[in-house]
Amino acid sequence: MIRNVLGSLLGLIGATAAVWSPFRAWYDGRHGRDYRLQDLFTGTGITGHHGALLLSLFLPFVVAALLAIVAVLRRSRALMASAGVLVLAFAVLWMVRQGQAAGSLTVGADGKGLGAGVANAFGAGALLLLAAAVMRGRPRRRARALPPTTTAPDPARRPAGPEDTTRPETPPTDQR
């Protein structure tokens, strides 16, 4: 039970960090909510166009957070792991597309380059995967053993076999 509680707590923290990450700076001070989701899948790559909130990087992270919440409610390790993979996949896909558009990726403390939003996304994905590893999940259902009977077994219901001594004997026949 402790493992499920700890895994659930890690999963909820990871889901919160995933939803919060698009509202932080991702690259050159541009927030993750400003990147259109379709830019990750088109041939043009990342553009300077701003997307609506629900059509930005916010959408896959909200879906991952909902998966994590369902995973906590159902105590499902698989759903928690899929939420972590979803967050990491979109963060990596964004990095690949941003690197293609910019020519390279840089990390800088002056607000240029990769920002805290990317770090939040990777941290959230790692926390969700860690939560899946920590969670014990639902207990497996075992077949219940029948309670012991206190009455004598019915001889008519027992299978006949060579060791069966309850079979009525046949009366002897006259052999004259």
Protein Blocks (a to p, Z undefined) as FASTA:
>chain_A
ZZmmmmmmmmmmmmmmmmmmmmpcfbghiafklpcfklmmmmnlpafbdcdfklmmklmm
mmmmmmmmmmmmnopaklmmmmmmmmmmmmmmmmmmmmmmnopacddfkopajdfklmmm
mmmmmmmmmmmmmpnbjaddddddddddfbdcdfklpccdfklckbccddddddZZ
